[in-house]
Amino acid sequence: QLVESGGGLVQPGGSLRLSCVVSGATVEYYTIGWFRQAPGEERELVASRRRAGAPTYADSVRGRFTISRDTAKNTVYLQMNNLKPEDTAVYYCAADEYGNGRYDAWGQGTQVTVSS
């Protein structure tokens, strides 16, 4: 089970940190991804963290977003800085057990709205 939190309303240029608490699996052994979906848009993978190796980011967020994990809390975070109106979306975390790009466990999502 994955449960996201931390969304909200923020002004352009502001920051938010999303949390994804994972139960029933150990985050350090899974690939965890953060996705987002805006109304009328396709779902987009914005950041992912594999069991080993460097995190990966979508071009649209690289340099502004950072994915990290706390294995003691079994939680994955998405730090979002310098937010833009185009970052407005529902953000989801998801787990990929085998690291093959097939995310088969999803959270319920948390809304992020960037607006002045």
C-alpha positions in Angstrom: 0.0 0.0 0.0 1.2 3.5 -0.8 -0.1 6.7 0.7 0.8 10.1 -0.5 0.6 13.4 1.4 2.0 16.9 1.2 0.1 18.4 -1.7 -1.6 21.8 -1.6 -1.8 25.2 -3.0 1.5 27.1 -3.5 2.5 30.3 -5.3 4.8 30.2 -8.3 8.4 29.9 -7.2 7.4 28.1 -4.0 8.2 24.7 -2.7 6.4 21.6 -1.5 7.6 18.2 -0.3 5.4 15.2 -1.1 5.7 12.0 1.0 4.9 8.5 0.0 4.6 6.1 2.9 4.9 2.4 1.7 3.6 -0.6 3.6 3.9 -4.2 2.7 7.1 -3.6 0.8 10.6 -2.3 1.5 11.4 0.8 -0.5 15.0 0.1 -0.9 14.2 -3.1 -2.8 11.7 -1.5 -5.2 11.7 1.1 -7.9 9.5 3.9 -6.7 8.2 6.4 -9.1 6.4 9.8 -8.8 3.9 10.4 -11.6 1.6 13.3 -12.3 -1.5 13.8 -14.3 -3.1 17.1 -15.2 -6.7 17.4 -16.4 -6.9 16.4 -20.1 -3.2 15.3 -20.1 -1.4 11.9 -20.2 0.1 10.6 -17.0 3.8 11.6 -16.8 6.6 9.9 -14.9 8.5 12.8 -13.3 11.0 11.1 -11.1 12.0 7.5 -10.1 14.4 5.9 -7.8 15.7 2.4 -8.4 17.0 -0.1 -5.9 20.5 1.1 -6.9 21.9 3.8 -9.1 21.1 7.4 -9.7 17.5 8.8 -9.7 16.0 9.7 -13.0 14.0 12.8 -13.8 11.8 14.1 -16.6 13.3 17.0 -18.5 10.5 19.3 -17.3 11.5 18.9 -13.7 15.2 18.2 -13.7 17.1 20.6 -11.5 13.9 21.6 -9.6 12.6 18.3 -8.2 14.5 15.8 -6.1 13.4 12.2 -5.2 14.8 10.7 -2.1 14.0 7.9 0.3 14.2 7.2 4.0 14.6 3.5 4.5 14.0 3.7 8.2 10.6 5.3 7.6 10.0 3.3 4.5 9.1 6.6 2.8 9.9 8.2 -0.5 9.9 11.9 -0.9 9.6 14.3 -3.8 11.0 17.7 -3.0 9.6 20.3 -5.5 11.3 23.7 -5.7 10.7 26.7 -8.0 7.2 25.4 -8.8 5.5 26.6 -11.9 1.8 26.8 -12.8 2.5 23.9 -15.3 3.4 21.7 -12.4 -0.3 21.7 -11.3 -1.5 18.1 -11.3 -2.4 15.2 -9.2 0.8 13.5 -8.1 0.9 9.8 -7.5 3.6 7.5 -6.2 3.9 3.9 -7.5 6.0 0.8 -7.0 7.7 -1.4 -9.5 8.7 -4.6 -7.9 11.0 -6.0 -10.7 12.5 -2.7 -12.0 11.0 -3.4 -15.5 8.9 -0.2 -15.8 5.7 -1.9 -14.8 4.3 -0.1 -11.8 1.7 -2.3 -10.3 0.9 -0.6 -7.0 -0.3 2.9 -6.8 -1.3 5.5 -4.2 -4.5 7.5 -4.2 -2.8 10.7 -5.3 -2.3 14.2 -3.9 -3.3 17.4 -5.6 -0.6 20.1 -6.2 -1.9 23.5 -7.4 0.6 26.2 -8.3 -1.2 29.5 -8.7 -0.9 33.1 -7.6 
